[in-house]
Amino acid sequence: MNKLTSAVKVLVVDDQPLIVEELCEFLEGSGYRCVPCGSSRQALQRFTDDAEIGLVLCDLHMPDMDGIELVQAMQKVAGKQRAFEAIMLTGRADKQDVIKALRAGISDYYQKPINLDELLEGLQRQEAALEERQKELQLGHLNQKLQYLSESINDLYQDLDKVRRSPGAGVADDSDLAGEDAGPLEIPSIFNQLSPRQLDVARLVGKGQTNYQIACELGITENTVKLYVSQVLRLTHMHNRTQLALALSPSNSAMRQRVTAH
C-alpha cells in the first residue's frame, strides 16, 4: 500500500542506520510519512522544527540522550500547545527501564527484533489516541478564546456605562437631560411580573454580564442562571439576551417604549 493514509508524521530515531531505514521503508509503505534520525540531538531538532510530527518511535539505549531523556526534552518543547505520542524500542526488556519509560509518558514499548505488524497496530492505536488529545487541545483553545471574547464584551459594556454616566453624556439632547432630572430610570412595566431573583438576573444581563459572572455574583450555578434567563425571555416575550439588554438600557428609550407597549 503506497497511498498515504495519515497526515501525521512519524519521527523514527535509532543510532543504528539499518534499523531506521527498515522501519521507515515499512511505515511509508503502510501510509505514513517518516522523518529518519540517527541521533537524539538530531531528533530533538527535527521535532522542534516540524509541527506535523505527532508520533515518535525511539530507541531506548542511545548515546548522548537515551530514549526517555529524548521524550522528556520533546515534552518541554511541546509544552501545553502541542500533543504527541511516543513508542519506545529496546533490545533489552529490562523491567525497570519499562517502568521508567511509562512513568515518563511513553505510551508503549516493543522489544527488538521488532514484529513489524504488531508495531503497525500499536502505531495506529497511538495515532487514534493522538487525535483525541488534539481535539481536547483545540477545544481548550476555543474555550480560551470564548473567555477572552466574553471579557472583552463585558469591558465594552462597562465602558459604555461609564460614558452614559459621564457629566457631558447627554448635553446634546434636551430629552436626555430631562430624563436624567426625572430621577432613577424606571423598569418597563412588562418586567413587573418577574420574581425578585428573575429581575436580578435580568438586570445583570442588561449590564452585559456572562452566565458565569452572574452565577458568581448571585451565588448560584450557571445552569440555574440559564434557567432564569430562559424564564425571563419567555415571560417578557423577548427573543434573545441582546433584546433583553437593550430593553434595560437607559439609552434605548424607543426600545423601552415598544417593550412596555407589548
TORKOL-4160 file (C-alpha; in steps of 0.2 Angstrom, whole numbers, padded with zeros to 4 digits, m for minus):
262
<pt num="1" X="0000" Y="0000" Z="0000"/>
<pt num="2" X="0009" Y="0016" Z="m0006"/>
<pt num="3" X="m0006" Y="0028" Z="m0004"/>
<pt num="4" X="m0004" Y="0040" Z="0011"/>
<pt num="5" X="m0017" Y="0037" Z="0024"/>
<pt num="6" X="m0011" Y="0048" Z="0038"/>
<pt num="7" X="m0007" Y="0066" Z="0040"/>
<pt num="8" X="0004" Y="0063" Z="0055"/>
<pt num="9" X="0022" Y="0062" Z="0053"/>
<pt num="10" X="0032" Y="0048" Z="0062"/>
<pt num="11" X="0049" Y="0053" Z="0069"/>
<pt num="12" X="0060" Y="0037" Z="0069"/>
<pt num="13" X="0075" Y="0038" Z="0080"/>
<pt num="14" X="0089" Y="0025" Z="0082"/>
<pt num="15" X="0108" Y="0026" Z="0082"/>
<pt num="16" X="0108" Y="0011" Z="0070"/>
<pt num="17" X="0105" Y="0017" Z="0052"/>
<pt num="18" X="0099" Y="0000" Z="0046"/>
<pt num="19" X="0085" Y="m0001" Z="0059"/>
<pt num="20" X="0080" Y="0017" Z="0054"/>
<pt num="21" X="0080" Y="0013" Z="0036"/>
<pt num="22" X="0070" Y="m0003" Z="0038"/>
<pt num="23" X="0057" Y="0005" Z="0049"/>
<pt num="24" X="0054" Y="0020" Z="0038"/>
<pt num="25" X="0053" Y="0009" Z="0022"/>
<pt num="26" X="0040" Y="m0002" Z="0031"/>
<pt num="27" X="0030" Y="0013" Z="0038"/>
<pt num="28" X="0030" Y="0023" Z="0022"/>
<pt num="29" X="0023" Y="0008" Z="0013"/>
<pt num="30" X="0009" Y="0007" Z="0026"/>
<pt num="31" X="0004" Y="0025" Z="0023"/>
<pt num="32" X="0015" Y="0036" Z="0035"/>
<pt num="33" X="0027" Y="0050" Z="0032"/>
<pt num="34" X="0043" Y="0046" Z="0041"/>
<pt num="35" X="0057" Y="0058" Z="0047"/>
<pt num="36" X="0073" Y="0047" Z="0050"/>
<pt num="37" X="0085" Y="0052" Z="0063"/>
<pt num="38" X="0102" Y="0044" Z="0068"/>
<pt num="39" X="0104" Y="0053" Z="0085"/>
<pt num="40" X="0094" Y="0060" Z="0099"/>
<pt num="41" X="0101" Y="0078" Z="0096"/>
<pt num="42" X="0096" Y="0077" Z="0078"/>
<pt num="43" X="0078" Y="0070" Z="0083"/>
<pt num="44" X="0075" Y="0084" Z="0095"/>
<pt num="45" X="0079" Y="0097" Z="0082"/>
<pt num="46" X="0068" Y="0089" Z="0069"/>
<pt num="47" X="0054" Y="0088" Z="0082"/>
<pt num="48" X="0056" Y="0107" Z="0086"/>
<pt num="49" X="0056" Y="0112" Z="0068"/>
<pt num="50" X="0042" Y="0101" Z="0062"/>
<pt num="51" X="0025" Y="0103" Z="0070"/>
<pt num="52" X="0017" Y="0089" Z="0059"/>
<pt num="53" X="0027" Y="0076" Z="0069"/>
<pt num="54" X="0015" Y="0068" Z="0081"/>
<pt num="55" X="0021" Y="0051" Z="0083"/>
<pt num="56" X="0039" Y="0046" Z="0089"/>
<pt num="57" X="0047" Y="0029" Z="0088"/>
<pt num="58" X="0064" Y="0030" Z="0098"/>
<pt num="59" X="0077" Y="0018" Z="0103"/>
<pt num="60" X="0079" Y="0017" Z="0122"/>
<pt num="61" X="0098" Y="0015" Z="0123"/>
<pt num="62" X="0107" Y="0028" Z="0113"/>
<pt num="63" X="0122" Y="0039" Z="0116"/>
<pt num="64" X="0121" Y="0057" Z="0122"/>
<pt num="65" X="0102" Y="0056" Z="0127"/>
<pt num="66" X="0093" Y="0040" Z="0129"/>
<pt num="67" X="0075" Y="0037" Z="0123"/>
<pt num="68" X="0067" Y="0043" Z="0139"/>
<pt num="69" X="0078" Y="0058" Z="0141"/>
<pt num="70" X="0074" Y="0062" Z="0122"/>
<pt num="71" X="0055" Y="0061" Z="0125"/>
<pt num="72" X="0056" Y="0072" Z="0141"/>
<pt num="73" X="0065" Y="0085" Z="0131"/>
<pt num="74" X="0052" Y="0084" Z="0117"/>
<pt num="75" X="0038" Y="0086" Z="0131"/>
<pt num="76" X="0047" Y="0103" Z="0136"/>
<pt num="77" X="0047" Y="0109" Z="0118"/>
<pt num="78" X="0029" Y="0104" Z="0116"/>
<pt num="79" X="0023" Y="0112" Z="0132"/>
<pt num="80" X="0004" Y="0113" Z="0133"/>
<pt num="81" X="0001" Y="0119" Z="0115"/>
<pt num="82" X="0006" Y="0103" Z="0106"/>
<pt num="83" X="0002" Y="0084" Z="0108"/>
<pt num="84" X="0012" Y="0069" Z="0103"/>
<pt num="85" X="0013" Y="0050" Z="0107"/>
<pt num="86" X="0030" Y="0041" Z="0109"/>
<pt num="87" X="0034" Y="0022" Z="0107"/>
<pt num="88" X="0050" Y="0015" Z="0114"/>
<pt num="89" X="0060" Y="0002" Z="0105"/>
<pt num="90" X="0073" Y="m0008" Z="0116"/>
<pt num="91" X="0085" Y="m0023" Z="0114"/>
<pt num="92" X="0084" Y="m0027" Z="0132"/>
<pt num="93" X="0067" Y="m0029" Z="0141"/>
<pt num="94" X="0073" Y="m0023" Z="0157"/>
<pt num="95" X="0058" Y="m0021" Z="0169"/>
<pt num="96" X="0064" Y="m0005" Z="0177"/>
<pt num="97" X="0068" Y="0003" Z="0161"/>
<pt num="98" X="0050" Y="0000" Z="0155"/>
<pt num="99" X="0043" Y="0006" Z="0171"/>
<pt num="100" X="0053" Y="0022" Z="0170"/>
<pt num="101" X="0048" Y="0025" Z="0152"/>
<pt num="102" X="0029" Y="0023" Z="0156"/>
<pt num="103" X="0031" Y="0035" Z="0170"/>
<pt num="104" X="0039" Y="0047" Z="0158"/>
<pt num="105" X="0024" Y="0047" Z="0147"/>
<pt num="106" X="0030" Y="0035" Z="0134"/>
<pt num="107" X="0014" Y="0026" Z="0128"/>
<pt num="108" X="0020" Y="0009" Z="0123"/>
<pt num="109" X="0036" Y="m0001" Z="0120"/>
<pt num="110" X="0042" Y="m0015" Z="0109"/>
<pt num="111" X="0057" Y="m0027" Z="0110"/>
<pt num="112" X="0069" Y="m0030" Z="0096"/>
<pt num="113" X="0069" Y="m0039" Z="0085"/>
<pt num="114" X="0053" Y="m0030" Z="0081"/>
<pt num="115" X="0037" Y="m0038" Z="0074"/>
<pt num="116" X="0033" Y="m0025" Z="0061"/>
<pt num="117" X="0014" Y="m0030" Z="0060"/>
<pt num="118" X="0012" Y="m0028" Z="0079"/>
<pt num="119" X="0022" Y="m0012" Z="0078"/>
<pt num="120" X="0010" Y="m0005" Z="0065"/>
<pt num="121" X="m0005" Y="m0010" Z="0075"/>
<pt num="122" X="0002" Y="m0001" Z="0090"/>
<pt num="123" X="0006" Y="0014" Z="0080"/>
<pt num="124" X="m0012" Y="0015" Z="0073"/>
<pt num="125" X="m0018" Y="0014" Z="0091"/>
<pt num="126" X="m0007" Y="0029" Z="0096"/>
<pt num="127" X="m0012" Y="0039" Z="0081"/>
<pt num="128" X="m0030" Y="0037" Z="0087"/>
<pt num="129" X="m0026" Y="0042" Z="0104"/>
<pt num="130" X="m0016" Y="0057" Z="0097"/>
<pt num="131" X="m0032" Y="0063" Z="0088"/>
<pt num="132" X="m0042" Y="0063" Z="0104"/>
<pt num="133" X="m0028" Y="0073" Z="0113"/>
<pt num="134" X="m0028" Y="0086" Z="0098"/>
<pt num="135" X="m0046" Y="0088" Z="0099"/>
<pt num="136" X="m0045" Y="0092" Z="0118"/>
<pt num="137" X="m0031" Y="0104" Z="0114"/>
<pt num="138" X="m0042" Y="0113" Z="0101"/>
<pt num="139" X="m0057" Y="0113" Z="0112"/>
<pt num="140" X="m0046" Y="0121" Z="0126"/>
<pt num="141" X="m0040" Y="0134" Z="0114"/>
<pt num="142" X="m0058" Y="0138" Z="0108"/>
<pt num="143" X="m0064" Y="0139" Z="0126"/>
<pt num="144" X="m0050" Y="0151" Z="0130"/>
<pt num="145" X="m0054" Y="0162" Z="0115"/>
<pt num="146" X="m0073" Y="0162" Z="0120"/>
<pt num="147" X="m0067" Y="0168" Z="0138"/>
<pt num="148" X="m0057" Y="0182" Z="0131"/>
<pt num="149" X="m0072" Y="0187" Z="0120"/>
<pt num="150" X="m0083" Y="0187" Z="0135"/>
<pt num="151" X="m0071" Y="0198" Z="0145"/>
<pt num="152" X="m0070" Y="0210" Z="0130"/>
<pt num="153" X="m0089" Y="0211" Z="0129"/>
<pt num="154" X="m0090" Y="0214" Z="0147"/>
<pt num="155" X="m0077" Y="0228" Z="0146"/>
<pt num="156" X="m0086" Y="0236" Z="0132"/>
<pt num="157" X="m0102" Y="0237" Z="0142"/>
<pt num="158" X="m0093" Y="0244" Z="0157"/>
<pt num="159" X="m0085" Y="0257" Z="0145"/>
<pt num="160" X="m0102" Y="0261" Z="0138"/>
<pt num="161" X="m0109" Y="0263" Z="0156"/>
<pt num="162" X="m0095" Y="0275" Z="0161"/>
<pt num="163" X="m0099" Y="0286" Z="0145"/>
<pt num="164" X="m0118" Y="0286" Z="0149"/>
<pt num="165" X="m0114" Y="0291" Z="0167"/>
<pt num="166" X="m0101" Y="0305" Z="0162"/>
<pt num="167" X="m0107" Y="0323" Z="0166"/>
<pt num="168" X="m0107" Y="0328" Z="0147"/>
<pt num="169" X="m0115" Y="0312" Z="0140"/>
<pt num="170" X="m0132" Y="0320" Z="0137"/>
<pt num="171" X="m0128" Y="0338" Z="0134"/>
<pt num="172" X="m0133" Y="0337" Z="0115"/>
<pt num="173" X="m0150" Y="0330" Z="0119"/>
<pt num="174" X="m0163" Y="0340" Z="0129"/>
<pt num="175" X="m0174" Y="0325" Z="0131"/>
<pt num="176" X="m0160" Y="0315" Z="0139"/>
<pt num="177" X="m0157" Y="0329" Z="0151"/>
<pt num="178" X="m0175" Y="0329" Z="0156"/>
<pt num="179" X="m0174" Y="0311" Z="0159"/>
<pt num="180" X="m0159" Y="0312" Z="0170"/>
<pt num="181" X="m0168" Y="0326" Z="0180"/>
<pt num="182" X="m0183" Y="0315" Z="0182"/>
<pt num="183" X="m0173" Y="0303" Z="0194"/>
<pt num="184" X="m0168" Y="0284" Z="0193"/>
<pt num="185" X="m0173" Y="0275" Z="0177"/>
<pt num="186" X="m0189" Y="0265" Z="0179"/>
<pt num="187" X="m0190" Y="0247" Z="0174"/>
<pt num="188" X="m0203" Y="0244" Z="0160"/>
<pt num="189" X="m0220" Y="0238" Z="0167"/>
<pt num="190" X="m0218" Y="0221" Z="0157"/>
<pt num="191" X="m0204" Y="0217" Z="0170"/>
<pt num="192" X="m0216" Y="0219" Z="0185"/>
<pt num="193" X="m0222" Y="0201" Z="0183"/>
<pt num="194" X="m0204" Y="0194" Z="0187"/>
<pt num="195" X="m0199" Y="0187" Z="0203"/>
<pt num="196" X="m0185" Y="0197" Z="0213"/>
<pt num="197" X="m0172" Y="0184" Z="0208"/>
<pt num="198" X="m0178" Y="0184" Z="0190"/>
<pt num="199" X="m0177" Y="0203" Z="0190"/>
<pt num="200" X="m0159" Y="0202" Z="0197"/>
<pt num="201" X="m0154" Y="0191" Z="0183"/>
<pt num="202" X="m0162" Y="0202" Z="0170"/>
<pt num="203" X="m0153" Y="0217" Z="0177"/>
<pt num="204" X="m0136" Y="0209" Z="0176"/>
<pt num="205" X="m0139" Y="0203" Z="0158"/>
<pt num="206" X="m0143" Y="0221" Z="0154"/>
<pt num="207" X="m0126" Y="0225" Z="0161"/>
<pt num="208" X="m0118" Y="0213" Z="0149"/>
<pt num="209" X="m0113" Y="0200" Z="0161"/>
<pt num="210" X="m0110" Y="0182" Z="0156"/>
<pt num="211" X="m0119" Y="0167" Z="0164"/>
<pt num="212" X="m0103" Y="0163" Z="0174"/>
<pt num="213" X="m0102" Y="0181" Z="0180"/>
<pt num="214" X="m0120" Y="0182" Z="0185"/>
<pt num="215" X="m0118" Y="0165" Z="0194"/>
<pt num="216" X="m0103" Y="0171" Z="0204"/>
<pt num="217" X="m0112" Y="0187" Z="0209"/>
<pt num="218" X="m0128" Y="0179" Z="0214"/>
<pt num="219" X="m0120" Y="0164" Z="0222"/>
<pt num="220" X="m0130" Y="0151" Z="0211"/>
<pt num="221" X="m0124" Y="0139" Z="0197"/>
<pt num="222" X="m0123" Y="0143" Z="0179"/>
<pt num="223" X="m0136" Y="0131" Z="0175"/>
<pt num="224" X="m0148" Y="0140" Z="0187"/>
<pt num="225" X="m0143" Y="0156" Z="0178"/>
<pt num="226" X="m0148" Y="0148" Z="0161"/>
<pt num="227" X="m0165" Y="0143" Z="0168"/>
<pt num="228" X="m0168" Y="0161" Z="0175"/>
<pt num="229" X="m0163" Y="0169" Z="0158"/>
<pt num="230" X="m0175" Y="0157" Z="0149"/>
<pt num="231" X="m0189" Y="0161" Z="0161"/>
<pt num="232" X="m0186" Y="0180" Z="0159"/>
<pt num="233" X="m0186" Y="0179" Z="0140"/>
<pt num="234" X="m0202" Y="0168" Z="0140"/>
<pt num="235" X="m0211" Y="0180" Z="0152"/>
<pt num="236" X="m0206" Y="0196" Z="0143"/>
<pt num="237" X="m0209" Y="0188" Z="0126"/>
<pt num="238" X="m0191" Y="0193" Z="0120"/>
<pt num="239" X="m0181" Y="0183" Z="0108"/>
<pt num="240" X="m0163" Y="0184" Z="0115"/>
<pt num="241" X="m0151" Y="0191" Z="0128"/>
<pt num="242" X="m0147" Y="0206" Z="0116"/>
<pt num="243" X="m0165" Y="0212" Z="0115"/>
<pt num="244" X="m0167" Y="0210" Z="0134"/>
<pt num="245" X="m0151" Y="0220" Z="0137"/>
<pt num="246" X="m0157" Y="0234" Z="0125"/>
<pt num="247" X="m0174" Y="0234" Z="0134"/>
<pt num="248" X="m0165" Y="0238" Z="0151"/>
<pt num="249" X="m0153" Y="0250" Z="0143"/>
<pt num="250" X="m0155" Y="0269" Z="0148"/>
<pt num="251" X="m0150" Y="0275" Z="0131"/>
<pt num="252" X="m0164" Y="0265" Z="0121"/>
<pt num="253" X="m0180" Y="0274" Z="0125"/>
<pt num="254" X="m0188" Y="0268" Z="0109"/>
<pt num="255" X="m0185" Y="0250" Z="0113"/>
<pt num="256" X="m0191" Y="0253" Z="0130"/>
<pt num="257" X="m0207" Y="0260" Z="0124"/>
<pt num="258" X="m0210" Y="0246" Z="0112"/>
<pt num="259" X="m0207" Y="0233" Z="0126"/>
<pt num="260" X="m0218" Y="0242" Z="0138"/>
<pt num="261" X="m0232" Y="0243" Z="0125"/>
<pt num="262" X="m0230" Y="0224" Z="0120"/>
